[in-house]
Amino acid sequence: MTASPSPTREAILAALGRVAVPGGGDLVSRDLVRALVVDHGSVRFVIEAESPDAARALDPVRAEAERAVAALAGVERVAVAMTAHGPAPKQPASQTAPTGAPPSLSIGRHPTPGPSEVPGVKRIIAVGSGKGGVGKSTVSVNLAVALAREGWKVGLVDADIYGPSLPRMLGVSKRPASPDGKTIIPPVAHGVRMISIGLMLPEEQALIWRGPMLMGALQQLMTQVAWGDLDALVVDMPPGTGDVQMTLCQKFPVTGAIVVSTPQDVALLDARRALNAFQTLKTPVLGLVENMSTFICPNCGHEEHIFGDGGVQREAQKLGLPFLGALPLALEVRLAGDGGLPVAATDSPVATAYRTMARGLMAQLV
């Protein structure tokens, strides 16, 4: 007997369109469904409410949506996450553009001299790596979402100017509003306020900028965004030890940095350079994260340490730095990121490692 084929997105949305919402309408007509991912019988999506109170009122709707999708032929597993956020900070009337005027915002300029502040932000946490490809952006996104699920008000800056990936990973595509051409209203996804230069350019367009333009763009992304009051602003850094790292650590009061590495010797060599750079810039290191630590075969359950075993934890012990956790190499993490639904926003067992890391970091910083 052959298995039923996976349902189409259209079939799933049709089922969700039959789930009524308090106050009238349904999940689809009210535009509450986000980050829908269909993968070989597994369906994941987010119901995003306007406020925590609205999310609590929608909890029965979430259960009904799960039942409606699970009843479709070919669906083997359904994961529904509920997220909520408050309204974007309102701008003073004097800063509001005339009715009908399109927002105008230019990103990319030479930096202004002197130190900079980010009003309302209690902590700035830089997430860096010595080399690319170690999952730094994945860690940044899931850490920010996990911190938000633990109760903090969190912002996220995509400072990887040349390779902005956070919009795709968070399921955000709409250009941010700028009522006065200066202040940016950040989109909110999975409870996290975020900004990325990737939201202001076509996805395939390359940036060909020299160092001063990069530094100026970072300054704008940090200071021209209406963040409101935040417990933490997580900054996803580009790999390496260049202009962006220097600008952030020299111009802003960075609380500390997290360095991400995979366990193998080549990655650790570059991670040591990143640690040395933060030390030179007088930025405290909050800890090390070992990403892609282990792989467990989804078919047979065999565990394999593809990139080595425990190298980052041993390095942390050697340097007397906190070890923030070992994160698995999991297909679910990749699919979640590609689909705009970070795994930390779900109740998947894989999300537990990120929640544990967030709790440890919060305990260290409070």
C-alpha positions as CSV (number, residue, x, y, z in Angstrom):
1,M,0.0,0.0,0.0
2,T,1.5,3.3,-1.1
3,A,1.5,6.3,1.2
4,S,-0.7,9.3,0.4
5,P,1.3,12.2,-1.2
6,S,2.0,15.3,0.9
7,P,-0.8,17.9,0.8
8,T,-0.2,21.1,-1.2
9,R,0.1,24.5,0.5
10,E,-3.2,25.4,-1.2
11,A,-5.0,22.4,0.5
12,I,-3.6,23.3,3.9
13,L,-4.5,27.0,3.5
14,A,-8.0,25.9,2.4
15,A,-8.3,23.8,5.6
16,L,-7.1,26.7,7.7
17,G,-9.5,29.0,5.9
18,R,-12.3,27.0,7.5
19,V,-11.1,27.6,11.1
20,A,-13.1,30.5,12.5
21,V,-11.5,33.2,14.6
22,P,-13.1,35.1,17.5
23,G,-14.4,38.5,16.3
24,G,-15.1,37.2,12.8
25,G,-13.3,35.8,9.8
26,D,-10.9,32.9,9.7
27,L,-7.1,32.3,10.1
28,V,-6.4,33.0,6.5
29,S,-8.7,35.9,5.9
30,R,-7.4,37.6,9.1
31,D,-3.8,37.0,7.8
32,L,-2.7,35.2,11.0
33,V,-0.8,32.3,9.4
34,R,3.0,32.6,9.0
35,A,5.9,30.5,7.9
36,L,4.0,27.5,6.5
37,V,6.4,24.7,5.7
38,V,5.3,21.4,4.1
39,D,8.0,18.6,4.1
40,H,7.2,15.0,3.2
41,G,4.1,14.7,5.4
42,S,5.3,17.1,8.1
43,V,3.5,20.4,8.3
44,R,4.7,23.4,10.4
45,F,3.3,26.9,10.6
46,V,2.9,29.8,13.0
47,I,-0.2,31.6,14.2
48,E,1.0,35.1,15.0
49,A,-1.3,37.3,17.2
50,E,-1.1,41.0,17.8
51,S,-0.6,40.7,21.6
52,P,-0.2,38.2,24.3
53,D,-3.8,38.6,25.3
54,A,-4.9,37.9,21.7
55,A,-2.7,34.8,21.7
56,R,-4.3,33.4,24.8
57,A,-7.7,34.0,23.2
58,L,-6.6,32.1,20.1
59,D,-5.3,29.0,21.9
60,P,-8.5,27.0,21.1
61,V,-8.1,28.1,17.5
62,R,-4.6,26.8,17.5
63,A,-5.9,23.4,18.6
64,E,-8.6,23.5,16.0
65,A,-6.1,24.4,13.3
66,E,-3.9,21.5,14.3
67,R,-6.8,19.1,14.0
68,A,-8.0,20.5,10.7
69,V,-4.6,20.0,9.1
70,A,-4.0,16.6,10.7
71,A,-7.2,15.4,9.1
72,L,-5.8,16.0,5.6
73,A,-4.7,13.0,3.6
74,G,-0.9,12.6,3.6
75,V,-0.3,14.6,6.8
76,E,1.8,12.6,9.3
77,R,2.8,15.3,11.7
78,V,1.6,18.8,12.5
79,A,3.5,21.4,14.5
80,V,1.7,24.7,15.3
81,A,3.5,27.5,17.1
82,M,1.7,30.5,18.6
83,T,3.6,33.8,18.8
84,A,2.6,37.2,19.9
85,H,4.0,40.7,19.8
86,G,2.9,44.2,20.9
87,P,2.2,47.0,18.4
88,A,5.2,48.8,16.8
89,P,6.3,51.8,18.8
90,K,4.2,54.9,17.7
91,Q,6.1,57.9,16.3
92,P,5.3,61.4,17.4
93,A,3.0,63.3,15.1
94,S,5.8,65.6,14.1
95,Q,7.7,62.7,12.7
96,T,4.9,61.3,10.6
97,A,5.0,61.6,6.8
98,P,2.1,63.3,5.0
99,T,-0.7,61.0,4.1
100,G,0.0,59.2,0.9
101,A,3.7,60.0,0.9
102,P,5.9,56.9,0.2
103,P,8.5,56.1,2.8
104,S,12.0,57.2,1.8
105,L,15.1,55.8,3.4
106,S,18.7,55.6,2.3
107,I,21.0,53.0,3.8
108,G,24.7,53.1,3.3
109,R,26.7,56.2,4.2
110,H,30.0,57.1,5.9
111,P,29.8,56.7,9.7
112,T,29.4,59.6,12.1
113,P,32.3,60.1,14.5
114,G,32.2,59.3,18.2
115,P,30.4,56.7,20.3
116,S,26.8,55.8,19.7
117,E,23.9,54.8,22.0
118,V,20.9,52.7,21.3
119,P,18.1,54.2,23.5
120,G,16.0,51.8,25.5
121,V,18.3,48.8,24.9
122,K,19.6,47.3,28.1
123,R,22.1,44.8,26.6
124,I,23.8,44.4,23.2
125,I,24.9,40.8,22.5
126,A,27.2,40.2,19.5
127,V,27.2,36.7,18.0
128,G,30.4,36.1,16.0
129,S,32.5,33.4,14.4
130,G,36.0,33.2,13.1
131,K,34.9,31.7,9.8
132,G,31.7,31.3,7.7
133,G,29.6,28.2,7.5
134,V,29.5,27.3,11.2
135,G,25.8,28.3,11.6
136,K,26.3,31.6,13.3
137,S,23.2,33.1,11.8
138,T,21.1,30.1,12.7
139,V,22.3,30.4,16.3
140,S,21.6,34.2,16.3
141,V,18.0,33.7,15.1
142,N,17.2,30.8,17.4
143,L,18.8,32.4,20.4
144,A,16.8,35.6,19.9
145,V,13.5,33.6,19.5
146,A,14.4,31.5,22.5
147,L,15.1,34.6,24.7
148,A,11.7,36.0,23.6
149,R,9.9,32.8,24.5
150,E,11.6,33.0,27.9
151,G,10.0,36.4,28.5
152,W,12.6,39.0,27.3
153,K,11.9,41.8,24.9
154,V,14.3,41.1,22.1
155,G,15.6,42.8,19.0
156,L,17.8,41.3,16.3
157,V,20.2,43.1,13.9
158,D,21.5,41.4,10.7
159,A,24.9,42.9,10.6
160,D,26.1,40.5,8.0
161,I,25.8,43.2,5.4
162,Y,27.2,41.2,2.5
163,G,25.2,38.1,3.2
164,P,21.9,39.0,4.9
165,S,20.0,35.8,5.6
166,L,17.8,36.7,8.6
167,P,14.7,37.8,6.6
168,R,14.5,34.4,5.0
169,M,15.1,32.6,8.3
170,L,12.4,34.6,10.1
171,G,9.9,34.6,7.2
172,V,9.9,38.4,6.8
173,S,9.8,39.9,3.3
174,K,8.0,43.2,3.7
175,R,10.1,46.4,3.4
176,P,10.1,48.1,6.8
177,A,8.2,51.4,7.1
178,S,10.0,54.7,7.5
179,P,7.4,57.5,8.1
180,D,9.9,60.3,8.1
181,G,12.7,58.9,5.9
182,K,14.9,58.6,9.0
183,T,13.3,56.4,11.6
184,I,12.8,52.7,10.7
185,I,9.9,50.8,12.2
186,P,11.2,47.2,12.7
187,P,9.1,44.2,11.5
188,V,8.2,41.7,14.3
189,A,8.5,38.0,13.7
190,H,8.1,35.2,16.3
191,G,8.1,37.8,19.1
192,V,11.4,39.4,17.9
193,R,11.8,42.9,16.5
194,M,14.3,42.6,13.6
195,I,16.1,44.6,11.0
196,S,18.2,43.6,8.0
197,I,19.6,45.4,5.0
198,G,18.2,42.4,3.1
199,L,14.7,43.8,3.6
200,M,15.7,46.9,1.6
201,L,17.1,45.2,-1.4
202,P,16.1,42.5,-3.9
203,E,17.1,39.2,-2.5
204,E,19.6,38.5,-5.3
205,Q,21.2,41.9,-5.4
206,A,24.8,42.1,-4.3
207,L,26.3,45.0,-2.2
208,I,29.6,46.3,-3.5
209,W,30.6,48.6,-0.7
210,R,33.9,49.6,0.8
211,G,34.5,49.6,4.6
212,P,33.2,53.1,5.4
213,M,29.8,52.3,3.8
214,L,29.6,49.1,5.8
215,M,30.4,50.9,9.0
216,G,27.8,53.6,8.2
217,A,25.1,51.1,7.4
218,L,25.7,49.3,10.7
219,Q,25.4,52.6,12.5
220,Q,22.1,53.3,10.8
221,L,20.7,49.8,11.5
222,M,21.5,50.2,15.2
223,T,20.5,53.8,15.8
224,Q,17.7,54.7,13.3
225,V,15.4,51.8,14.3
226,A,12.6,52.4,16.7
227,W,13.5,49.5,19.0
228,G,11.5,50.6,22.0
229,D,12.5,49.1,25.3
230,L,14.5,45.9,24.9
231,D,16.1,43.5,27.4
232,A,18.6,42.4,24.7
233,L,19.6,43.4,21.2
234,V,21.2,40.4,19.5
235,V,23.6,41.3,16.6
236,D,24.4,38.7,14.0
237,M,27.9,39.6,12.9
238,P,29.6,38.7,9.6
239,P,32.3,36.0,9.9
240,G,35.8,37.1,10.5
241,T,37.4,40.1,12.3
242,G,36.8,43.1,10.1
243,D,35.2,46.6,9.8
244,V,31.8,45.6,11.2
245,Q,33.3,44.0,14.3
246,M,35.5,47.0,15.0
247,T,32.6,49.5,14.5
248,L,30.2,47.6,16.7
249,C,32.6,47.1,19.6
250,Q,34.2,50.5,19.4
251,K,31.2,52.7,18.9
252,F,28.5,50.9,20.9
253,P,28.4,49.7,24.6
254,V,28.4,46.0,23.8
255,T,27.6,43.9,26.8
256,G,29.5,40.9,25.5
257,A,30.1,38.5,22.6
258,I,29.2,34.9,21.9
259,V,31.6,32.9,19.6
260,V,30.1,30.1,17.6
261,S,32.3,27.3,16.2
262,T,32.0,23.7,15.0
263,P,34.2,21.1,16.8
264,Q,36.8,20.5,14.2
265,D,40.4,21.9,14.5
266,V,40.2,24.2,11.4
267,A,37.1,25.9,12.8
268,L,38.5,26.2,16.3
269,L,41.6,27.8,14.8
270,D,39.5,30.6,13.4
271,A,37.4,30.8,16.5
272,R,40.5,31.5,18.5
273,R,41.2,34.5,16.2
274,A,37.7,35.8,16.8
275,L,38.2,35.4,20.6
276,N,41.5,37.3,20.3
277,A,39.8,40.1,18.3
278,F,37.1,40.6,20.9
279,Q,39.8,40.6,23.6
280,T,41.7,43.3,21.7
281,L,38.5,45.3,21.3
282,K,38.0,45.0,25.1
283,T,34.6,43.3,24.6
284,P,33.8,40.6,27.2
285,V,33.2,37.1,25.8
286,L,30.0,35.7,27.3
287,G,30.7,32.2,26.2
288,L,31.3,29.7,23.4
289,V,28.7,27.6,21.5
290,E,29.5,24.3,19.8
291,N,27.2,24.1,16.7
292,M,26.7,20.9,14.6
293,S,28.0,19.0,17.6
294,T,26.4,15.7,16.9
295,F,24.2,14.1,14.2
296,I,21.5,11.5,15.1
297,C,20.2,9.5,12.1
298,P,16.5,10.0,11.9
299,N,16.0,6.5,10.5
300,C,18.1,4.3,12.8
301,G,19.0,6.6,15.7
302,H,22.7,6.2,15.3
303,E,24.7,9.1,16.7
304,E,27.7,10.4,14.8
305,H,30.1,13.2,15.7
306,I,30.7,14.3,12.1
307,F,32.9,17.3,12.9
308,G,34.6,15.9,16.0
309,D,33.6,15.5,19.6
310,G,33.6,18.2,22.3
311,G,36.4,20.4,20.8
312,V,34.6,23.7,21.7
313,Q,33.8,22.7,25.2
314,R,37.4,21.7,25.8
315,E,38.5,25.1,24.4
316,A,36.1,26.9,26.7
317,Q,37.5,25.0,29.7
318,K,41.0,25.7,28.6
319,L,40.4,29.5,28.3
320,G,38.2,29.7,31.4
321,L,35.1,30.8,29.5
322,P,31.5,29.7,29.9
323,F,30.4,26.9,27.6
324,L,26.8,27.9,26.5
325,G,25.9,24.6,24.9
326,A,26.2,22.0,22.2
327,L,23.7,22.3,19.4
328,P,22.8,19.3,17.1
329,L,23.2,19.1,13.4
330,A,19.6,18.4,12.5
331,L,17.7,18.5,9.2
332,E,14.8,20.0,11.1
333,V,16.9,23.1,11.9
334,R,17.8,23.6,8.3
335,L,14.2,23.1,7.0
336,A,12.9,25.4,9.7
337,G,15.3,28.2,8.8
338,D,14.6,27.9,5.0
339,G,10.9,27.9,5.7
340,G,10.9,31.1,7.9
341,L,10.0,29.2,11.1
342,P,13.0,29.0,13.5
343,V,13.0,25.7,15.3
344,A,13.2,27.6,18.6
345,A,9.7,29.0,17.9
346,T,8.3,25.4,17.9
347,D,7.9,22.8,20.6
348,S,10.2,20.4,18.8
349,P,12.7,18.5,21.0
350,V,15.5,20.2,18.9
351,A,14.3,23.5,20.3
352,T,15.2,22.4,23.9
353,A,18.9,23.1,23.3
354,Y,18.3,26.7,22.3
355,R,15.9,27.2,25.3
356,T,18.6,25.9,27.6
357,M,21.2,28.1,26.1
358,A,18.9,31.2,26.4
359,R,18.2,30.4,30.1
360,G,21.9,30.1,30.9
361,L,22.7,33.3,29.2
362,M,19.8,35.1,31.0
363,A,21.1,33.8,34.3
364,Q,24.5,35.1,33.5
365,L,23.4,38.6,32.5
366,V,20.7,39.3,35.1
